[in-house]
Amino acid sequence: MDGDLALYRALVKDAPQDPFLPRESDYGPSFLDNSACLCALQNVEQASDDDTTNGAAWQCIGNQTQGVYTVNTGKWFESLNGGTRVKLPIYDSSNGPDTSKALMWDSRKDALVAANLTKFTVYDRACTGINQTTFSTAFYRAFEEKKAGKTLVDAAPCYRPGGVPVEIQNVTLWNDIGCPLGFLCQNNTVNSLPNYCPPITECQSSRYAGFACQLGGRNIGMGPFEPVICQEGFYCPPEEGGRKTLPCPVGTYCQPGAATPTPCAIGSYCPQQTTYQVFLIPLAILLVLDVLITISLIWYVINRRFRKTREAHGMSKSKGFSSISATMTGYKEVPDYVDNDHELLPMDATYMPQRNDAWAGFQAALDLPIPVSSDMEEYDLGLTPELRAFVDSMRKATDASQFGLSFTYNNLSFQPKGATKPILQNVTGSIESGSLTAVMGGSGAGKSTFVNVLMGKTTNTGGQVTVNSIPGKIKRYKKLIGYVPQDDIVLPELTVYENILHSARIRLSRTWASADIKAHVDSVIDCLELSHVRDSLVGSVGKPVISGGQRKRVSIGMELAAAPMAIFLDEPTSGLDATSASSIMRTLKAIARLGISVIVIIHQPRMEIFEMLDELILLGNGQIIYEGKNNEVQQFFENVGFRFPPHANSGDVITDIITGNGRVYKTSGDISKDGLIANWANSRQNAAIKSRHDSQQPDRASIRQVTKIHRGLLKQRGAPRWKQFVLCLRRAVLQQWRTKSSFWFEMGLASLSGVLLGLAEKSKEGVLFRGIHNHPFQILSLATDIQSVPELALLTVIAIGLISGAPGVKVFSEEMLLYRREAEAGHSRVAYFLAKNVSVLPRMVFACLHFSTLILVLTSPIIPWGIAFATNFLYFYCIYGLASVMSMIVRREDAPLFATMISLVVGILSGAAPPLSKVREWHLEILWRLSPGTWLAEVYFGQMIEPLRYLYDVDLASRIAGFNLDRLGDNLLVLLLIGTIYRIVAFLGLVGGTRLRV
């Protein structure tokens, strides 16, 4: 017996105690109690007062290396039946211990006395004398194997042959914390401390792959006393001391190492023994919203088709063969009412429109006598109902019977900053109210520059301008002046009526009632002969819905809706056919006849258009060549030697002359532009203009009176900013409704991205992090997985960038020209910008809902759904803002690609690869922190790793990855701040205009 014990001590003197290992060659009745103490029944001789007594008693020792039959330490218990018979089999339990009273051996008295716990070693103090059947069974089998000379399987300290265990938790630490949270220490006690065994090859491979060793679907250690992490789908309650594992109940989920089951969120699905929760409420909300939207859309389409069919049947009449042709070809017959559209009037051989009826719309004003009588009643009797309604609105808007503006300018000049010579100089003249004035000249003559300087659109200018004989900058009167650009800048998603109505609501007096505004818009549409297409979408140039001439009228109508006292038009006939151009110019002539000043930039007009003009301003090299009446221009040039061929288009001849190509009309002498400019400077007409300017100096009283009237008129013009915000928001929402296909495409892309990324991470079943276990169980750690969470964040930010980059660009890039037109007309830039941003918030919410719900349902991370959704939404907010910046600095056709590329770059700078800790070593963290992706990744990392602090060394993981763990509020605020800064930059770019675009 002593030899066996000595051999054991020599072999495993440094190894942890193995209580299952039989150290004696033979045992009487013995067992292991629930503290792994070895209890043996022995015959004890005790001294008494008179004699010695023998009796059977149980001795339980914790440190078995002492030999239970050698020492008399440990706890003692009397046997239940007494007696002296102890030569019984090892497994005999007929005379068990009486555990109600613990005893100890008093060597001075040679007797058992009441136990004093302070006298016991830490190992013996834990003995209870209560048989632990699982421990004892292993001990018995090992004893039999030893007697039979077999390999001690049950008592093997490690399952790997030759493996020697390593103690990983000493007795002091065990008494302090016991089995760490999240571990199953089924065989561990103070006398069987946790140890580590080298794993067998198969388990080593599993651990390298990040999986615990399993047998029969249950986690196992590599030795009987090696703790194992609590299995996924189960939890190890702390109150059981790590001795028991329980299945995760319904309504909760348990990840590997769960100490307590995690309750599922309200409405989530968690079956028994699951490792993750399925978010059902967000999924149900998403499905319900999609179904409702789809049903509403189907109902809308069916209802619209039904309405169109009903209207078609109501208007239908027998059309004979034409109706059959329409059915066969798919083309509809042009309705009869288009016969009143003067753009479609029949033309004779000279291409001159003929008419057999009176003019309609504004052109009815051409029938008014010239000059207009000062008798207002007689004048009103000559107006058609449409014109009367328009004129009444204009009088109400301008508080005057004569609502035109006159302009006088003296020595206008413009020299761009840094240029060596001026583009415009020595321009002096005037524009009378109620006149149709044309600005003509060759390319580079300064036509557009002259108009921009006159309207106050440019800086670095010189000279003086008066409006209605009042000195001052014309820019002050921009609310009373309309400007129609060369391109038809209108919103294609809106109807004719909606485009004009929006302009009226923004720019008319804030004192007008809604009914008055709509009445004014109706009169404008009627006078522009757009009534038959008032409810038609305008369409784009690439996909037109109405004709080019009608688009031009809509553009003019948007200015007339503001009841202007003067209108400037840049090339109003550009891009139109001859008939449409003539119709537009007749309309402008009629508008001028009503008293509104009309100034047009025109290039080489047709004969009939040229003859409509009242006044001409001819420019060359940025200076005046001629200014005055149209019917006097031919005589002026003939006086300097030019000859006009009979029946020639005077407009063409004059264009040739002022561009320096007039040699065919003047066989000798100077025909250069400089000569023409000098000729005008020395002409009597120029002298007469200057003399007239000098004589028109109103007294101060008149100036104050007129200024007061204009100031009051200007003060009332335009809706307040809050109302402009509401109007722009309604328009922006309507635009999105009209472009439903792009909305559904974005939702489909968001859903597809969520599904694909979710499937990519689904195999992990919500377990996205494995770290190094807390002390003292670091050695039991599996292969770590610190990158899954940053990688999920990386994939998320890249996906959101791809989803929202291009749609974010379209918020502004498609409307930059419209914005500049409206801003120059006095629309609030702030109201427009805020409205456009607010209008896409529902779109961002829907895209985020589709993406976040699907990816979270499939990946099942432990991050709360609300926090994940809020974080993703703020990242959508950032990308939309970044895309808005791109739309300001990159050309429209390139902006979607650039926005997507920049979003990709910003996403890569999220701190996943390279890790943020490595970036910090490069001293470049500030660059990564400028990316919103880093802050999203930090939210993900903290929310998915901090809850596992009880199990893993999360601070070590934080240092390795470089992310903070407890800054949720700060991260969300920074995301909000970054998105807002992007929008501020975008707004500055919006105000800066084309100067920023590359």
Buried (B, 14 or more C-beta within 10 A) or exposed (E): EEEBBEEBEEEBEEBBBBBBBBBBEEBBBBBBBBBBBBBBBBBBEBEEEEEEEEBBBBBBBBBBBBBBBEEBBBBBBBBBEEEEBBEBEBBBBEBBBBBEEBBBBBEEEBBBBEBEEEEBBBBBBBBBBBBBEEBBBBBBBBBBBBEEEEEBEBBBBBBBEEBBBBBBBEBEBBEEEBBBBBBBBBBBBBBBBBBBBBBBEEBBEBBEEBBBBEEEEEBBBBBBBBBBBBBBBBBBBBEEEBBEBBEBBEBBBBBBBBBBBBEBBEBBBBBEBBBBBBBBBBBEBBEEEBEEBEEEEEEEEEEEEEEEEEEEEEEEEEEEEEEEEEEEEEEEEEEEEEEBBBBBBEEEEEEBBEEEEEBBBBBBBBEBEEEBEEEEEEBEEBBBEBBBBBBBBBBBBBEEEEBBBBBBBBEBBBBEEEEEEBBBBBBBBBBBBBBBBBBBBBEEBBBBBBBBBBBBBBEEBEBBBBBBBBBBEBEBBBBBBBBBBBBBBBBBBBBBBBBBBBBBBBBBBEEBEEEBBBBBBBBBBBBBBBBBBBEBBBBBEEEBBBBBBBBBBBBBBBBBBBBBBBBBBBBBBBBBEBBBBBBBBBBBBBBBBBBBBBBBBBBBBBBBBBBBBBBBBBBBBBBBBBBBBBEEBBEBBEEBBBEBEEEEBBBBBBBBBBBBEBEEBBEEEEBEBEBBBBBBBEBEBBEEBEEEBEEEEBEEEEBEEBBEBBEEBBEBBBBEBEBBBBBBBBBBBBBBEBBEEEBBEBBEBBBBBBBBBBEBBBEBBBBBBBBBBBEBBBEBBBEBBBBBBBBBBBBBBBBBBBBBBBBBBBBBBBBBBBBBBBBBBBBBBEBBBBBBBBBBEEBBEBBBBBBBBBBBBBBBBBBEBEBBBBBBBBBBBBBBBBBBBBBBBBEBEBBBBBBBEBBBEBBBBBBBEBBBBBBBEEEBBEEBBEBBBBBBBBBBBBBBBBBBBBBBBBEBBBEBBBBBBEBBEEBBEBBBBBBBBBBEBBBEBBBEEEEBBE
